[in-house]
Amino acid sequence: MLRILPLMIALCSPAYGDGFKHVEKSANAPPLPKIEYYCTDATGARRELGEVICINASCLTWMAKCGMSLNNAVWRKLQDGCPTADLRTRIRALMPTNTATEKTNG
C-alpha cells in the first residue's frame, strides 16, 4: 500500500495542477480599501488611535489609551485613577439635567 501511494500522487497531481493558473496583476485594478482602526467608548462614540480617556467601571476609574494589538484596536491601561475623576464630577455626570427649572429660573 505504501508503495502505491507515491505512484498515485504522481499520476493525480498533473490533473489538479491545470485548474490553478497564475493571475497577472492588472494595471486597471482598483486599490484596496483602507481599513480604519478605532476604539469605541462606553457610549459607542468613535475614538481615534492614540486618544486617552478616563474609564469608569464598577466604582473603579483608570486612564486608558486607544492602541493596536494584533490588528485589533484595544484600550490599554495607562494608570489607576483619573486626574479629573473626583467624586463631584462623577455625581454630576450621573445626575439628569432638569431643563424645565432652568427655563423658569432664567
Backbone as XML, in Angstrom:
<?xml version="1.0"?>
<chain id="A" units="angstrom">
  <residue number="1" name="MET">
    <atom name="N" x="0.818" y="-1.199" z="0.000"/>
    <atom name="CA" x="0.000" y="0.000" z="0.000"/>
    <atom name="C" x="0.862" y="1.262" z="0.000"/>
  </residue>
  <residue number="2" name="LEU">
    <atom name="N" x="1.907" y="1.254" z="0.808"/>
    <atom name="CA" x="2.770" y="2.425" z="0.865"/>
    <atom name="C" x="3.533" y="2.628" z="-0.436"/>
  </residue>
  <residue number="3" name="ARG">
    <atom name="N" x="3.761" y="1.572" z="-1.196"/>
    <atom name="CA" x="4.465" y="1.696" z="-2.477"/>
    <atom name="C" x="3.563" y="2.291" z="-3.549"/>
  </residue>
  <residue number="4" name="ILE">
    <atom name="N" x="2.272" y="2.105" z="-3.431"/>
    <atom name="CA" x="1.329" y="2.592" z="-4.430"/>
    <atom name="C" x="1.019" y="4.077" z="-4.213"/>
  </residue>
  <residue number="5" name="LEU">
    <atom name="N" x="1.087" y="4.542" z="-2.972"/>
    <atom name="CA" x="0.735" y="5.926" z="-2.647"/>
    <atom name="C" x="1.557" y="6.955" z="-3.429"/>
  </residue>
  <residue number="6" name="PRO">
    <atom name="N" x="2.901" y="6.863" z="-3.483"/>
    <atom name="CA" x="3.644" y="7.847" z="-4.286"/>
    <atom name="C" x="3.284" y="7.802" z="-5.768"/>
  </residue>
  <residue number="7" name="LEU">
    <atom name="N" x="2.995" y="6.612" z="-6.277"/>
    <atom name="CA" x="2.611" y="6.485" z="-7.673"/>
    <atom name="C" x="1.272" y="7.178" z="-7.941"/>
  </residue>
  <residue number="8" name="MET">
    <atom name="N" x="0.329" y="7.011" z="-7.032"/>
    <atom name="CA" x="-0.978" y="7.662" z="-7.195"/>
    <atom name="C" x="-0.853" y="9.178" z="-7.115"/>
  </residue>
  <residue number="9" name="ILE">
    <atom name="N" x="-0.017" y="9.661" z="-6.208"/>
    <atom name="CA" x="0.179" y="11.108" z="-6.081"/>
    <atom name="C" x="0.816" y="11.663" z="-7.347"/>
  </residue>
  <residue number="10" name="ALA">
    <atom name="N" x="1.788" y="10.946" z="-7.905"/>
    <atom name="CA" x="2.468" y="11.403" z="-9.115"/>
    <atom name="C" x="1.518" y="11.434" z="-10.308"/>
  </residue>
  <residue number="11" name="LEU">
    <atom name="N" x="0.606" y="10.489" z="-10.398"/>
    <atom name="CA" x="-0.318" y="10.443" z="-11.524"/>
    <atom name="C" x="-1.458" y="11.445" z="-11.390"/>
  </residue>
  <residue number="12" name="CYS">
    <atom name="N" x="-1.885" y="11.727" z="-10.190"/>
    <atom name="CA" x="-3.036" y="12.614" z="-9.984"/>
    <atom name="C" x="-2.661" y="14.091" z="-9.951"/>
  </residue>
  <residue number="13" name="SER">
    <atom name="N" x="-1.461" y="14.434" z="-9.571"/>
    <atom name="CA" x="-1.101" y="15.837" z="-9.403"/>
    <atom name="C" x="-1.161" y="16.654" z="-10.695"/>
  </residue>
  <residue number="14" name="PRO">
    <atom name="N" x="-0.767" y="16.151" z="-11.883"/>
    <atom name="CA" x="-0.898" y="16.992" z="-13.081"/>
    <atom name="C" x="-2.343" y="17.336" z="-13.414"/>
  </residue>
  <residue number="15" name="ALA">
    <atom name="N" x="-3.261" y="16.455" z="-13.123"/>
    <atom name="CA" x="-4.667" y="16.731" z="-13.434"/>
    <atom name="C" x="-5.189" y="17.874" z="-12.571"/>
  </residue>
  <residue number="16" name="TYR">
    <atom name="N" x="-4.808" y="17.922" z="-11.325"/>
    <atom name="CA" x="-5.260" y="19.001" z="-10.440"/>
    <atom name="C" x="-4.483" y="20.290" z="-10.672"/>
  </residue>
  <residue number="17" name="GLY">
    <atom name="N" x="-3.275" y="20.200" z="-11.152"/>
    <atom name="CA" x="-2.452" y="21.389" z="-11.344"/>
    <atom name="C" x="-2.916" y="22.268" z="-12.489"/>
  </residue>
  <residue number="18" name="ASP">
    <atom name="N" x="-3.666" y="21.720" z="-13.466"/>
    <atom name="CA" x="-4.112" y="22.522" z="-14.602"/>
    <atom name="C" x="-5.203" y="23.514" z="-14.222"/>
  </residue>
  <residue number="19" name="GLY">
    <atom name="N" x="-5.941" y="23.234" z="-13.164"/>
    <atom name="CA" x="-7.048" y="24.110" z="-12.775"/>
    <atom name="C" x="-6.585" y="25.420" z="-12.140"/>
  </residue>
  <residue number="20" name="PHE">
    <atom name="N" x="-5.362" y="25.467" z="-11.641"/>
    <atom name="CA" x="-4.858" y="26.664" z="-10.974"/>
    <atom name="C" x="-3.911" y="27.398" z="-11.913"/>
  </residue>
  <residue number="21" name="LYS">
    <atom name="N" x="-4.303" y="28.576" z="-12.308"/>
    <atom name="CA" x="-3.463" y="29.350" z="-13.213"/>
    <atom name="C" x="-3.059" y="30.641" z="-12.531"/>
  </residue>
  <residue number="22" name="HIS">
    <atom name="N" x="-1.879" y="31.088" z="-12.838"/>
    <atom name="CA" x="-1.377" y="32.329" z="-12.260"/>
    <atom name="C" x="-2.117" y="33.516" z="-12.857"/>
  </residue>
  <residue number="23" name="VAL">
    <atom name="N" x="-2.606" y="34.377" z="-12.029"/>
    <atom name="CA" x="-3.344" y="35.546" z="-12.486"/>
    <atom name="C" x="-2.399" y="36.742" z="-12.461"/>
  </residue>
  <residue number="24" name="GLU">
    <atom name="N" x="-2.275" y="37.396" z="-13.589"/>
    <atom name="CA" x="-1.423" y="38.577" z="-13.692"/>
    <atom name="C" x="-2.108" y="39.775" z="-13.040"/>
  </residue>
  <residue number="25" name="LYS">
    <atom name="N" x="-1.316" y="40.634" z="-12.430"/>
    <atom name="CA" x="-1.874" y="41.856" z="-11.843"/>
    <atom name="C" x="-2.254" y="42.814" z="-12.956"/>
  </residue>
  <residue number="26" name="SER">
    <atom name="N" x="-3.430" y="43.371" z="-12.832"/>
    <atom name="CA" x="-3.911" y="44.303" z="-13.830"/>
    <atom name="C" x="-3.582" y="45.730" z="-13.403"/>
  </residue>
  <residue number="27" name="ALA">
    <atom name="N" x="-3.174" y="46.539" z="-14.370"/>
    <atom name="CA" x="-2.890" y="47.943" z="-14.079"/>
    <atom name="C" x="-4.181" y="48.715" z="-13.814"/>
  </residue>
  <residue number="28" name="ASN">
    <atom name="N" x="-5.308" y="48.189" z="-14.267"/>
    <atom name="CA" x="-6.583" y="48.875" z="-14.098"/>
    <atom name="C" x="-7.325" y="48.455" z="-12.830"/>
  </residue>
  <residue number="29" name="ALA">
    <atom name="N" x="-6.725" y="47.608" z="-12.022"/>
    <atom name="CA" x="-7.400" y="47.129" z="-10.809"/>
    <atom name="C" x="-7.532" y="48.275" z="-9.808"/>
  </residue>
  <residue number="30" name="PRO">
    <atom name="N" x="-8.686" y="48.398" z="-9.157"/>
    <atom name="CA" x="-8.856" y="49.466" z="-8.171"/>
    <atom name="C" x="-8.024" y="49.161" z="-6.923"/>
  </residue>
  <residue number="31" name="PRO">
    <atom name="N" x="-7.609" y="50.200" z="-6.208"/>
    <atom name="CA" x="-6.824" y="49.965" z="-4.993"/>
    <atom name="C" x="-7.711" y="49.349" z="-3.906"/>
  </residue>
  <residue number="32" name="LEU">
    <atom name="N" x="-7.094" y="48.629" z="-3.017"/>
    <atom name="CA" x="-7.832" y="48.020" z="-1.914"/>
    <atom name="C" x="-8.330" y="49.107" z="-0.960"/>
  </residue>
  <residue number="33" name="PRO">
    <atom name="N" x="-9.489" y="48.930" z="-0.367"/>
    <atom name="CA" x="-9.987" y="49.938" z="0.563"/>
    <atom name="C" x="-9.126" y="49.988" z="1.823"/>
  </residue>
  <residue number="34" name="LYS">
    <atom name="N" x="-8.961" y="51.185" z="2.362"/>
    <atom name="CA" x="-8.168" y="51.377" z="3.560"/>
    <atom name="C" x="-8.980" y="50.910" z="4.772"/>
  </residue>
  <residue number="35" name="ILE">
    <atom name="N" x="-8.353" y="50.148" z="5.633"/>
    <atom name="CA" x="-9.016" y="49.695" z="6.856"/>
    <atom name="C" x="-8.831" y="50.772" z="7.917"/>
  </residue>
  <residue number="36" name="GLU">
    <atom name="N" x="-9.930" y="51.222" z="8.482"/>
    <atom name="CA" x="-9.865" y="52.242" z="9.521"/>
    <atom name="C" x="-9.959" y="51.575" z="10.881"/>
  </residue>
  <residue number="37" name="TYR">
    <atom name="N" x="-8.949" y="51.773" z="11.706"/>
    <atom name="CA" x="-8.949" y="51.229" z="13.048"/>
    <atom name="C" x="-9.312" y="52.338" z="14.027"/>
  </residue>
  <residue number="38" name="TYR">
    <atom name="N" x="-10.187" y="52.026" z="14.967"/>
    <atom name="CA" x="-10.584" y="52.978" z="16.004"/>
    <atom name="C" x="-11.167" y="52.226" z="17.185"/>
  </residue>
  <residue number="39" name="CYS">
    <atom name="N" x="-11.229" y="52.877" z="18.320"/>
    <atom name="CA" x="-11.830" y="52.303" z="19.519"/>
    <atom name="C" x="-13.194" y="52.945" z="19.729"/>
  </residue>
  <residue number="40" name="THR">
    <atom name="N" x="-14.004" y="52.345" z="20.580"/>
    <atom name="CA" x="-15.279" y="52.946" z="20.958"/>
    <atom name="C" x="-15.318" y="53.103" z="22.472"/>
  </residue>
  <residue number="41" name="ASP">
    <atom name="N" x="-15.970" y="54.179" z="22.917"/>
    <atom name="CA" x="-16.091" y="54.406" z="24.353"/>
    <atom name="C" x="-17.382" y="53.780" z="24.872"/>
  </residue>
  <residue number="42" name="ALA">
    <atom name="N" x="-17.750" y="54.089" z="26.115"/>
    <atom name="CA" x="-18.913" y="53.462" z="26.744"/>
    <atom name="C" x="-20.220" y="53.829" z="26.056"/>
  </residue>
  <residue number="43" name="THR">
    <atom name="N" x="-20.277" y="54.980" z="25.412"/>
    <atom name="CA" x="-21.499" y="55.409" z="24.730"/>
    <atom name="C" x="-21.537" y="54.955" z="23.280"/>
  </residue>
  <residue number="44" name="GLY">
    <atom name="N" x="-20.472" y="54.316" z="22.814"/>
    <atom name="CA" x="-20.409" y="53.853" z="21.433"/>
    <atom name="C" x="-19.822" y="54.878" z="20.478"/>
  </residue>
  <residue number="45" name="ALA">
    <atom name="N" x="-19.336" y="55.984" z="21.019"/>
    <atom name="CA" x="-18.731" y="57.022" z="20.181"/>
    <atom name="C" x="-17.352" y="56.562" z="19.698"/>
  </residue>
  <residue number="46" name="ARG">
    <atom name="N" x="-16.994" y="57.004" z="18.518"/>
    <atom name="CA" x="-15.720" y="56.626" z="17.908"/>
    <atom name="C" x="-14.587" y="57.419" z="18.551"/>
  </residue>
  <residue number="47" name="ARG">
    <atom name="N" x="-13.510" y="56.722" z="18.882"/>
    <atom name="CA" x="-12.295" y="57.335" z="19.426"/>
    <atom name="C" x="-11.126" y="56.890" z="18.564"/>
  </residue>
  <residue number="48" name="GLU">
    <atom name="N" x="-10.332" y="57.848" z="18.133"/>
    <atom name="CA" x="-9.221" y="57.560" z="17.226"/>
    <atom name="C" x="-8.043" y="56.941" z="17.980"/>
  </residue>
  <residue number="49" name="LEU">
    <atom name="N" x="-7.141" y="56.291" z="17.236"/>
    <atom name="CA" x="-5.945" y="55.707" z="17.831"/>
    <atom name="C" x="-5.115" y="56.800" z="18.485"/>
  </residue>
  <residue number="50" name="GLY">
    <atom name="N" x="-4.632" y="56.528" z="19.685"/>
    <atom name="CA" x="-3.814" y="57.493" z="20.411"/>
    <atom name="C" x="-4.594" y="58.346" z="21.395"/>
  </residue>
  <residue number="51" name="GLU">
    <atom name="N" x="-5.924" y="58.329" z="21.321"/>
    <atom name="CA" x="-6.726" y="59.120" z="22.262"/>
    <atom name="C" x="-6.663" y="58.506" z="23.646"/>
  </residue>
  <residue number="52" name="VAL">
    <atom name="N" x="-6.652" y="59.366" z="24.664"/>
    <atom name="CA" x="-6.620" y="58.944" z="26.053"/>
    <atom name="C" x="-7.923" y="59.371" z="26.704"/>
  </residue>
  <residue number="53" name="ILE">
    <atom name="N" x="-8.593" y="58.426" z="27.381"/>
    <atom name="CA" x="-9.839" y="58.740" z="28.068"/>
    <atom name="C" x="-9.800" y="58.157" z="29.478"/>
  </residue>
  <residue number="54" name="CYS">
    <atom name="N" x="-10.749" y="58.596" z="30.293"/>
    <atom name="CA" x="-10.922" y="58.059" z="31.636"/>
    <atom name="C" x="-12.050" y="57.026" z="31.579"/>
  </residue>
  <residue number="55" name="ILE">
    <atom name="N" x="-11.786" y="55.814" z="32.026"/>
    <atom name="CA" x="-12.781" y="54.745" z="32.004"/>
    <atom name="C" x="-13.307" y="54.531" z="33.417"/>
  </residue>
  <residue number="56" name="ASN">
    <atom name="N" x="-14.638" y="54.524" z="33.558"/>
    <atom name="CA" x="-15.298" y="54.243" z="34.836"/>
    <atom name="C" x="-16.006" y="52.911" z="34.704"/>
  </residue>
  <residue number="57" name="ALA">
    <atom name="N" x="-15.663" y="51.971" z="35.587"/>
    <atom name="CA" x="-16.314" y="50.660" z="35.570"/>
    <atom name="C" x="-16.380" y="50.123" z="36.993"/>
  </residue>
  <residue number="58" name="SER">
    <atom name="N" x="-17.575" y="49.860" z="37.453"/>
    <atom name="CA" x="-17.839" y="49.282" z="38.774"/>
    <atom name="C" x="-17.027" y="49.964" z="39.883"/>
  </residue>
  <residue number="59" name="CYS">
    <atom name="N" x="-17.221" y="51.252" z="40.005"/>
    <atom name="CA" x="-16.591" y="52.069" z="41.066"/>
    <atom name="C" x="-15.079" y="52.181" z="40.929"/>
  </residue>
  <residue number="60" name="LEU">
    <atom name="N" x="-14.502" y="51.794" z="39.828"/>
    <atom name="CA" x="-13.077" y="51.955" z="39.578"/>
    <atom name="C" x="-12.884" y="52.905" z="38.405"/>
  </residue>
  <residue number="61" name="THR">
    <atom name="N" x="-11.829" y="53.676" z="38.448"/>
    <atom name="CA" x="-11.506" y="54.561" z="37.335"/>
    <atom name="C" x="-10.042" y="54.368" z="36.959"/>
  </residue>
  <residue number="62" name="TRP">
    <atom name="N" x="-9.766" y="54.478" z="35.670"/>
    <atom name="CA" x="-8.391" y="54.414" z="35.203"/>
    <atom name="C" x="-8.273" y="55.128" z="33.874"/>
  </residue>
  <residue number="63" name="MET">
    <atom name="N" x="-7.059" y="55.560" z="33.572"/>
    <atom name="CA" x="-6.760" y="56.208" z="32.297"/>
    <atom name="C" x="-6.391" y="55.113" z="31.301"/>
  </residue>
  <residue number="64" name="ALA">
    <atom name="N" x="-6.924" y="55.226" z="30.076"/>
    <atom name="CA" x="-6.637" y="54.244" z="29.034"/>
    <atom name="C" x="-6.378" y="54.953" z="27.713"/>
  </residue>
  <residue number="65" name="LYS">
    <atom name="N" x="-5.545" y="54.332" z="26.901"/>
    <atom name="CA" x="-5.184" y="54.883" z="25.591"/>
    <atom name="C" x="-5.583" y="53.892" z="24.512"/>
  </residue>
  <residue number="66" name="CYS">
    <atom name="N" x="-6.176" y="54.392" z="23.437"/>
    <atom name="CA" x="-6.567" y="53.551" z="22.305"/>
    <atom name="C" x="-5.314" y="53.196" z="21.508"/>
  </residue>
  <residue number="67" name="GLY">
    <atom name="N" x="-5.089" y="51.892" z="21.331"/>
    <atom name="CA" x="-3.912" y="51.443" z="20.603"/>
    <atom name="C" x="-4.208" y="50.175" z="19.815"/>
  </residue>
  <residue number="68" name="MET">
    <atom name="N" x="-3.179" y="49.620" z="19.206"/>
    <atom name="CA" x="-3.327" y="48.425" z="18.378"/>
    <atom name="C" x="-2.670" y="47.226" z="19.060"/>
  </residue>
  <residue number="69" name="SER">
    <atom name="N" x="-3.299" y="46.055" z="18.895"/>
    <atom name="CA" x="-2.737" y="44.798" z="19.361"/>
    <atom name="C" x="-3.186" y="43.711" z="18.387"/>
  </residue>
  <residue number="70" name="LEU">
    <atom name="N" x="-2.237" y="43.156" z="17.639"/>
    <atom name="CA" x="-2.517" y="42.100" z="16.670"/>
    <atom name="C" x="-3.662" y="42.457" z="15.727"/>
  </residue>
  <residue number="71" name="ASN">
    <atom name="N" x="-3.567" y="43.592" z="15.084"/>
    <atom name="CA" x="-4.554" y="44.081" z="14.115"/>
    <atom name="C" x="-5.934" y="44.342" z="14.719"/>
  </residue>
  <residue number="72" name="ASN">
    <atom name="N" x="-5.995" y="44.601" z="16.010"/>
    <atom name="CA" x="-7.243" y="44.961" z="16.674"/>
    <atom name="C" x="-7.018" y="46.217" z="17.500"/>
  </residue>
  <residue number="73" name="ALA">
    <atom name="N" x="-8.016" y="47.079" z="17.506"/>
    <atom name="CA" x="-7.949" y="48.277" z="18.339"/>
    <atom name="C" x="-8.365" y="47.905" z="19.753"/>
  </residue>
  <residue number="74" name="VAL">
    <atom name="N" x="-7.546" y="48.275" z="20.746"/>
    <atom name="CA" x="-7.811" y="47.928" z="22.141"/>
    <atom name="C" x="-7.528" y="49.134" z="23.033"/>
  </residue>
  <residue number="75" name="TRP">
    <atom name="N" x="-8.130" y="49.126" z="24.222"/>
    <atom name="CA" x="-7.838" y="50.124" z="25.243"/>
    <atom name="C" x="-6.737" y="49.567" z="26.141"/>
  </residue>
  <residue number="76" name="ARG">
    <atom name="N" x="-5.658" y="50.309" z="26.281"/>
    <atom name="CA" x="-4.541" y="49.900" z="27.141"/>
    <atom name="C" x="-4.520" y="50.791" z="28.376"/>
  </residue>
  <residue number="77" name="LYS">
    <atom name="N" x="-4.461" y="50.168" z="29.545"/>
    <atom name="CA" x="-4.450" y="50.894" z="30.807"/>
    <atom name="C" x="-3.133" y="51.642" z="30.968"/>
  </residue>
  <residue number="78" name="LEU">
    <atom name="N" x="-3.229" y="52.944" z="31.278"/>
    <atom name="CA" x="-2.039" y="53.764" z="31.492"/>
    <atom name="C" x="-1.738" y="53.920" z="32.973"/>
  </residue>
  <residue number="79" name="GLN">
    <atom name="N" x="-2.778" y="54.212" z="33.759"/>
    <atom name="CA" x="-2.582" y="54.417" z="35.192"/>
    <atom name="C" x="-3.906" y="54.242" z="35.925"/>
  </residue>
  <residue number="80" name="ASP">
    <atom name="N" x="-3.823" y="53.974" z="37.224"/>
    <atom name="CA" x="-5.017" y="53.910" z="38.057"/>
    <atom name="C" x="-5.481" y="55.329" z="38.353"/>
  </residue>
  <residue number="81" name="GLY">
    <atom name="N" x="-6.795" y="55.517" z="38.375"/>
    <atom name="CA" x="-7.352" y="56.835" z="38.670"/>
    <atom name="C" x="-7.246" y="57.785" z="37.494"/>
  </residue>
  <residue number="82" name="CYS">
    <atom name="N" x="-8.035" y="58.849" z="37.579"/>
    <atom name="CA" x="-8.016" y="59.882" z="36.548"/>
    <atom name="C" x="-7.826" y="61.231" z="37.220"/>
  </residue>
  <residue number="83" name="PRO">
    <atom name="N" x="-7.136" y="62.161" z="36.567"/>
    <atom name="CA" x="-6.900" y="63.464" z="37.188"/>
    <atom name="C" x="-8.188" y="64.238" z="37.474"/>
  </residue>
  <residue number="84" name="THR">
    <atom name="N" x="-9.217" y="64.079" z="36.659"/>
    <atom name="CA" x="-10.447" y="64.860" z="36.835"/>
    <atom name="C" x="-11.603" y="64.032" z="37.354"/>
  </residue>
  <residue number="85" name="ALA">
    <atom name="N" x="-11.347" y="62.817" z="37.767"/>
    <atom name="CA" x="-12.437" y="61.944" z="38.184"/>
    <atom name="C" x="-12.662" y="62.015" z="39.690"/>
  </residue>
  <residue number="86" name="ASP">
    <atom name="N" x="-12.911" y="63.202" z="40.211"/>
    <atom name="CA" x="-13.233" y="63.302" z="41.626"/>
    <atom name="C" x="-14.708" y="62.969" z="41.840"/>
  </residue>
  <residue number="87" name="LEU">
    <atom name="N" x="-15.135" y="62.876" z="43.068"/>
    <atom name="CA" x="-16.482" y="62.428" z="43.393"/>
    <atom name="C" x="-17.542" y="63.386" z="42.870"/>
  </residue>
  <residue number="88" name="ARG">
    <atom name="N" x="-17.313" y="64.687" z="42.958"/>
    <atom name="CA" x="-18.305" y="65.666" z="42.484"/>
    <atom name="C" x="-18.531" y="65.556" z="40.980"/>
  </residue>
  <residue number="89" name="THR">
    <atom name="N" x="-17.469" y="65.395" z="40.238"/>
    <atom name="CA" x="-17.588" y="65.274" z="38.787"/>
    <atom name="C" x="-18.366" y="64.019" z="38.411"/>
  </residue>
  <residue number="90" name="ARG">
    <atom name="N" x="-18.114" y="62.933" z="39.093"/>
    <atom name="CA" x="-18.806" y="61.684" z="38.791"/>
    <atom name="C" x="-20.281" y="61.766" z="39.150"/>
  </residue>
  <residue number="91" name="ILE">
    <atom name="N" x="-20.614" y="62.453" z="40.264"/>
    <atom name="CA" x="-22.019" y="62.598" z="40.657"/>
    <atom name="C" x="-22.756" y="63.490" z="39.666"/>
  </residue>
  <residue number="92" name="ARG">
    <atom name="N" x="-22.128" y="64.586" z="39.244"/>
    <atom name="CA" x="-22.754" y="65.485" z="38.258"/>
    <atom name="C" x="-22.998" y="64.773" z="36.936"/>
  </residue>
  <residue number="93" name="ALA">
    <atom name="N" x="-22.094" y="63.876" z="36.548"/>
    <atom name="CA" x="-22.262" y="63.137" z="35.292"/>
    <atom name="C" x="-23.436" y="62.167" z="35.374"/>
  </residue>
  <residue number="94" name="LEU">
    <atom name="N" x="-23.733" y="61.675" z="36.566"/>
    <atom name="CA" x="-24.835" y="60.735" z="36.722"/>
    <atom name="C" x="-26.184" y="61.419" z="36.905"/>
  </residue>
  <residue number="95" name="MET">
    <atom name="N" x="-26.190" y="62.669" z="37.387"/>
    <atom name="CA" x="-27.442" y="63.384" z="37.654"/>
    <atom name="C" x="-28.055" y="63.866" z="36.340"/>
  </residue>
  <residue number="96" name="PRO">
    <atom name="N" x="-29.373" y="63.631" z="36.151"/>
    <atom name="CA" x="-30.026" y="64.151" z="34.944"/>
    <atom name="C" x="-30.208" y="65.661" z="35.056"/>
  </residue>
  <residue number="97" name="THR">
    <atom name="N" x="-30.078" y="66.326" z="33.933"/>
    <atom name="CA" x="-30.270" y="67.790" z="33.940"/>
    <atom name="C" x="-31.758" y="68.073" z="33.792"/>
  </residue>
  <residue number="98" name="ASN">
    <atom name="N" x="-32.245" y="69.039" z="34.547"/>
    <atom name="CA" x="-33.656" y="69.403" z="34.514"/>
    <atom name="C" x="-33.779" y="70.708" z="33.741"/>
  </residue>
  <residue number="99" name="THR">
    <atom name="N" x="-34.197" y="70.631" z="32.507"/>
    <atom name="CA" x="-34.282" y="71.818" z="31.648"/>
    <atom name="C" x="-35.494" y="72.675" z="32.007"/>
  </residue>
  <residue number="100" name="ALA">
    <atom name="N" x="-36.524" y="72.113" z="32.638"/>
    <atom name="CA" x="-37.726" y="72.895" z="32.982"/>
    <atom name="C" x="-37.398" y="73.926" z="34.049"/>
  </residue>
  <residue number="101" name="THR">
    <atom name="N" x="-36.584" y="73.565" z="35.064"/>
    <atom name="CA" x="-36.253" y="74.525" z="36.121"/>
    <atom name="C" x="-35.275" y="75.558" z="35.598"/>
  </residue>
  <residue number="102" name="GLU">
    <atom name="N" x="-34.447" y="75.211" z="34.644"/>
    <atom name="CA" x="-33.501" y="76.179" z="34.081"/>
    <atom name="C" x="-34.245" y="77.239" z="33.295"/>
  </residue>
  <residue number="103" name="LYS">
    <atom name="N" x="-35.327" y="76.874" z="32.603"/>
    <atom name="CA" x="-36.080" y="77.840" z="31.801"/>
    <atom name="C" x="-36.857" y="78.803" z="32.690"/>
  </residue>
  <residue number="104" name="THR">
    <atom name="N" x="-37.411" y="78.322" z="33.801"/>
    <atom name="CA" x="-38.197" y="79.204" z="34.655"/>
    <atom name="C" x="-37.297" y="80.117" z="35.482"/>
  </residue>
  <residue number="105" name="ASN">
    <atom name="N" x="-36.104" y="79.674" z="35.821"/>
    <atom name="CA" x="-35.187" y="80.497" z="36.592"/>
    <atom name="C" x="-34.465" y="81.517" z="35.728"/>
  </residue>
  <residue number="106" name="GLY">
    <atom name="N" x="-34.330" y="81.268" z="34.465"/>
    <atom name="CA" x="-33.503" y="82.095" z="33.604"/>
    <atom name="C" x="-34.243" y="83.137" z="32.933"/>
  </residue>
</chain>
